Amino acid sequence: MDFKWSPEDEAFRHELRSWLDANLSRDQKGDEGLGMMHEEGGEWQKRLAWHRKMHAGGWVGISWPKEYGGRGATLVQQIIYNEEIARANPPALVNGLGTLLVGPTLIHWGTEEQKQRYVPKILSGEEIWCQGYSEPGSGSDVASLQTRAVEEGDYFIVNGQKVWTSDAHHADMCILLVRTDPSAPKHKGISYILVDMHSPGVTVRPLVQITGDANFNEVFFEDVKVPKKNLIGEKNQGWQVAITTLMFERSGIGGGRDMLGAVKELKDLAKTVRQNGSTAWANTDVRQKISQFACEAAAIKYTGFRQITRRLKGLPPGPEGSVLKLAVSELNLKMNKFAMEILGPYSQMDFRAPFALDKGKWSYRMLASRALTIAGGTSEIQHNIIGERVMGLPKG
Ligand SMILES: Cc1cc2nc3c(=O)[nH]c(=O)nc-3n(C[C@H](O)[C@H](O)[C@H](O)COP(=O)(O)OP(=O)(O)OC[C@H]3O[C@@H](n4cnc5c(N)ncnc54)[C@H](O)[C@@H]3O)c2cc1C
């Protein structure tokens, strides 16, 4: 990969930076890097308003094809976009699951009619999406899922339960994995369907996380009618589609984060906190630790670039996305834990508590960072995938 940006790329950067400077006011600035997890105090509405503004400006789905409402920018420009967004720190967009997972999967697997119907509304935020994979008895081994869909005329009739379904309480649509052939081996009897969350028989119950936010849910399906035209790919072949979505999820979780920016924030914290008559930064051990984080963050950045090569060839992300997902979520956890050490007694103060250093964002991030090591497949599962599918080791 050539790391020098072309004149077109520089022009793209300039255009985006100017647009952000003109449209992002000081009080709209981001939520201390809390991203999509934080919902309290009108945070969702603030993000939705910002999403609409970005979409109207043509800045959502920038590398998606123009015919489905994207900007048609190159993947290199997507990297520049990520850098500029990290620099400007606007509120996180809404519809993360729609843009990260559903749109790219539909562009790869959907019929022309399905793409035209769904993709533009994902970008505009008119339809919010959720992902119905996990069930109470099927998480890491998602192919063991039990939610059933039975054919009846032009419809599937769905019965079952999903859990940990992020954004289901905001969602209009769901990508749902259902068992359509219970007699087939577990990976062979699954179908991938799109369900209208406003259908009769869908019940959403929020679950509160350790952060105090409730942004995932239990979802119950009771005789829910789903038109057969909402099937993606072939009946009973949904596992292949499901894997494509997971690849986009893992590479997206890993690729979209500015870990070097987070290291800089940690360094700024160490320079602020007073320890033994000086700053934490004056302590060699602290500086060494933060330098180690910086090395890992740089390695993540360049691994992300390497992954782009595959996408430039028009292929969906491969199992190497698991490397990024694992590295980012584990580094994120280590850094937030270290922030707690630096903060000492201040680490006990809640997000936005009076007198909390850095508005208490580190304690929130610390609690939230566990989630990233679980969502999209746990760290143990990523280790298994890397061992078997990247390194070619025998199955454990
Ligand atoms: C914040 C958050 C958001 C989420 N959002 C969604 C969502 O929108 N949609 C959705 O469908 N799901 C979602 N999930 C669920 C997530 O995908 C599952 O939690 C995850 O896949 C693990 O499944 P589980 O919780 O059932 O744990 P289990 O699979 O029961 O795992 C329990 C433990 O056993 C370990 N383990 C299991 N199998 C193996 C193995 N073969 N080898 C080694 N160790 C193993 C795991 O690593 C883990 O430590 C979300 C989870 C979180 C935390």
The ligand as an SDF file (V2000), in Angstrom:
LIG
                    3D

 53 58  0  0  0  0  0  0  0  0999 V2000
  -22.5650   -4.9530   24.4290 C   0  0  0  0  0  0  0  0  0  0  0  0
  -23.0300   -6.1800   23.7100 C   0  0  0  0  0  0  0  0  0  0  0  0
  -23.8310   -6.0270   22.6030 C   0  0  0  0  0  0  0  0  0  0  0  0
  -24.3060   -7.1630   21.9280 C   0  0  0  0  0  0  0  0  0  0  0  0
  -25.1320   -6.9640   20.8550 N   0  0  0  0  0  0  0  0  0  0  0  0
  -25.6350   -8.0430   20.2210 C   0  0  0  0  0  0  0  0  0  0  0  0
  -26.5510   -7.8590   19.1390 C   0  0  0  0  0  0  0  0  0  0  0  0
  -26.8910   -6.7300   18.7530 O   0  0  0  0  0  0  0  0  0  0  0  0
  -27.0590   -8.9520   18.5470 N   0  0  0  0  0  0  0  0  0  0  0  0
  -26.7190  -10.2200   18.9370 C   0  0  0  0  0  0  0  0  0  0  0  0
  -27.1950  -11.1730   18.3240 O   0  0  0  0  0  0  0  0  0  0  0  0
  -25.8560  -10.4340   19.9660 N   0  0  0  0  0  0  0  0  0  0  0  0
  -25.3150   -9.3630   20.6150 C   0  0  0  0  0  0  0  0  0  0  0  0
  -24.4530   -9.5500   21.6670 N   0  0  0  0  0  0  0  0  0  0  0  0
  -24.1970  -10.9110   22.1370 C   0  0  0  0  0  0  0  0  0  0  0  0
  -22.8090  -11.4340   21.8640 C   0  0  0  0  0  0  0  0  0  0  0  0
  -22.6290  -11.7320   20.4880 O   0  0  0  0  0  0  0  0  0  0  0  0
  -22.6220  -12.6770   22.7430 C   0  0  0  0  0  0  0  0  0  0  0  0
  -22.6700  -12.2380   24.0860 O   0  0  0  0  0  0  0  0  0  0  0  0
  -21.3210  -13.3800   22.4820 C   0  0  0  0  0  0  0  0  0  0  0  0
  -21.3050  -13.9540   21.2100 O   0  0  0  0  0  0  0  0  0  0  0  0
  -21.0420  -14.4650   23.5410 C   0  0  0  0  0  0  0  0  0  0  0  0
  -22.1340  -15.3030   23.7040 O   0  0  0  0  0  0  0  0  0  0  0  0
  -22.6950  -15.6130   25.1690 P   0  0  0  0  0  0  0  0  0  0  0  0
  -22.9210  -14.3100   25.8530 O   0  0  0  0  0  0  0  0  0  0  0  0
  -23.8700  -16.5090   25.0080 O   0  0  0  0  0  0  0  0  0  0  0  0
  -21.5410  -16.3600   25.9350 O   0  0  0  0  0  0  0  0  0  0  0  0
  -21.1440  -17.9060   25.8220 P   0  0  0  0  0  0  0  0  0  0  0  0
  -21.1020  -18.3080   24.3800 O   0  0  0  0  0  0  0  0  0  0  0  0
  -22.0220  -18.6820   26.7340 O   0  0  0  0  0  0  0  0  0  0  0  0
  -19.6610  -17.8920   26.3750 O   0  0  0  0  0  0  0  0  0  0  0  0
  -19.3720  -17.9110   27.7830 C   0  0  0  0  0  0  0  0  0  0  0  0
  -17.8620  -17.9610   27.9310 C   0  0  0  0  0  0  0  0  0  0  0  0
  -17.3520  -19.1850   27.3560 O   0  0  0  0  0  0  0  0  0  0  0  0
  -16.3540  -18.9000   26.3970 C   0  0  0  0  0  0  0  0  0  0  0  0
  -16.4620  -19.8320   25.2730 N   0  0  0  0  0  0  0  0  0  0  0  0
  -17.5910  -20.2290   24.6380 C   0  0  0  0  0  0  0  0  0  0  0  0
  -17.3090  -21.0700   23.6280 N   0  0  0  0  0  0  0  0  0  0  0  0
  -15.9620  -21.2290   23.6260 C   0  0  0  0  0  0  0  0  0  0  0  0
  -15.0530  -21.9650   22.8070 C   0  0  0  0  0  0  0  0  0  0  0  0
  -15.4760  -22.7240   21.7900 N   0  0  0  0  0  0  0  0  0  0  0  0
  -13.7210  -21.8680   23.0710 N   0  0  0  0  0  0  0  0  0  0  0  0
  -13.2710  -21.0970   24.1040 C   0  0  0  0  0  0  0  0  0  0  0  0
  -14.0910  -20.3790   24.9140 N   0  0  0  0  0  0  0  0  0  0  0  0
  -15.4120  -20.4290   24.6710 C   0  0  0  0  0  0  0  0  0  0  0  0
  -16.6450  -17.4600   25.9340 C   0  0  0  0  0  0  0  0  0  0  0  0
  -15.4960  -16.8430   25.4180 O   0  0  0  0  0  0  0  0  0  0  0  0
  -17.1370  -16.8200   27.2160 C   0  0  0  0  0  0  0  0  0  0  0  0
  -16.0590  -16.3850   27.9890 O   0  0  0  0  0  0  0  0  0  0  0  0
  -23.9460   -8.4610   22.3650 C   0  0  0  0  0  0  0  0  0  0  0  0
  -23.1230   -8.6130   23.4830 C   0  0  0  0  0  0  0  0  0  0  0  0
  -22.6670   -7.4920   24.1560 C   0  0  0  0  0  0  0  0  0  0  0  0
  -21.7790   -7.6730   25.3560 C   0  0  0  0  0  0  0  0  0  0  0  0
  1  2  1  0
  2  3  1  0
  2 52  2  0
  3  4  2  0
  4  5  1  0
  4 50  1  0
  5  6  2  0
  6  7  1  0
  6 13  1  0
  7  8  2  0
  7  9  1  0
  9 10  1  0
 10 11  2  0
 10 12  1  0
 12 13  2  0
 13 14  1  0
 14 15  1  0
 14 50  1  0
 15 16  1  0
 16 17  1  0
 16 18  1  0
 18 19  1  0
 18 20  1  0
 20 21  1  0
 20 22  1  0
 22 23  1  0
 23 24  1  0
 24 25  2  0
 24 26  1  0
 24 27  1  0
 27 28  1  0
 28 29  2  0
 28 30  1  0
 28 31  1  0
 31 32  1  0
 32 33  1  0
 33 34  1  0
 33 48  1  0
 34 35  1  0
 35 36  1  0
 35 46  1  0
 36 37  1  0
 36 45  1  0
 37 38  2  0
 38 39  1  0
 39 40  1  0
 39 45  2  0
 40 41  1  0
 40 42  2  0
 42 43  1  0
 43 44  2  0
 44 45  1  0
 46 47  1  0
 46 48  1  0
 48 49  1  0
 50 51  2  0
 51 52  1  0
 52 53  1  0
M  END
$$$$
